[in-house]
Amino acid sequence: GAAQIGCGVYNTPQAFRGRREQRVWDADLGQWVDIDLVKLESQVIAEGSDEETEAHTPSESVKETEYYDLLRVKPSASAAEVKKAYYKE
């Protein structure tokens, strides 16, 4: 108990400094790493990995359409369309 409190008191200033400097703690590496949001954004755009824009093609036909009917969307609607309808309700 007391050792954990001591470690917390010792590490708190370092944690605040890391966040202020746009760094995050990487538990795998055991160290603070820099965040380059511009680089990260360009990687996401290059990959095109926005899950909401991917087309939804069900492998099987939908058996229960009650939720789709409540949202007034087709069972073949994309995830983005379902999400949009959900938040409209």
C-alpha positions in Angstrom: 0.0 0.0 0.0 2.5 2.6 1.1 5.0 1.6 -1.6 2.3 2.1 -4.3 1.4 5.5 -2.9 5.1 6.5 -2.9 5.5 5.3 -6.5 2.4 7.3 -7.5 3.7 10.5 -5.8 7.1 10.0 -7.5 5.6 9.4 -11.0 2.8 12.0 -11.1 5.0 15.0 -12.1 6.5 12.9 -14.9 3.1 11.9 -16.1 1.9 15.5 -16.2 5.0 16.6 -18.0 4.6 13.8 -20.6 1.0 14.8 -21.4 1.9 18.4 -21.6 4.6 17.5 -24.2 2.1 15.5 -26.2 3.5 12.1 -25.2 1.8 8.9 -24.1 3.0 6.0 -21.9 3.6 2.9 -24.0 3.2 0.0 -21.6 4.8 -2.5 -24.0 8.0 -0.4 -24.3 7.9 0.9 -20.7 8.6 4.4 -21.8 7.0 7.7 -22.9 6.6 8.0 -26.7 5.9 11.1 -28.8 2.5 11.6 -30.5 2.7 13.0 -34.0 -1.0 13.6 -34.8 -0.3 14.9 -38.3 1.6 11.8 -39.2 -1.0 9.6 -37.6 -3.8 11.4 -39.6 -2.0 11.0 -42.9 -1.5 7.2 -42.2 -5.2 6.8 -41.4 -6.2 8.7 -44.6 -3.7 6.6 -46.7 -5.0 3.3 -45.3 -8.6 4.4 -45.8 -9.4 2.5 -42.6 -12.5 4.5 -41.6 -14.9 1.7 -40.5 -18.0 3.8 -41.0 -17.4 4.3 -44.7 -16.9 0.6 -45.5 -19.8 -1.0 -47.3 -21.8 -3.6 -45.4 -22.4 -6.7 -47.4 -24.1 -9.3 -45.2 -23.1 -12.9 -46.0 -26.5 -14.1 -45.0 -29.9 -12.6 -45.3 -31.2 -10.8 -42.1 -33.7 -13.0 -40.3 -34.9 -10.4 -37.8 -35.6 -6.9 -39.2 -37.4 -5.5 -36.2 -34.5 -3.1 -35.3 -34.1 -2.1 -38.9 -37.8 -1.3 -39.1 -37.7 0.8 -35.9 -34.8 2.8 -37.4 -36.5 3.0 -40.8 -33.5 1.7 -42.7 -33.0 -1.2 -45.1 -31.4 -4.4 -43.7 -28.7 -3.9 -46.3 -27.9 -0.4 -44.9 -24.3 0.4 -44.2 -23.0 0.8 -40.6 -22.9 4.6 -41.1 -26.5 4.7 -42.3 -27.6 2.7 -39.3 -25.6 4.9 -36.9 -27.1 8.0 -38.5 -30.6 6.7 -38.2 -30.0 5.7 -34.6 -28.9 9.1 -33.6 -31.9 10.7 -35.4 -34.3 8.7 -33.3 
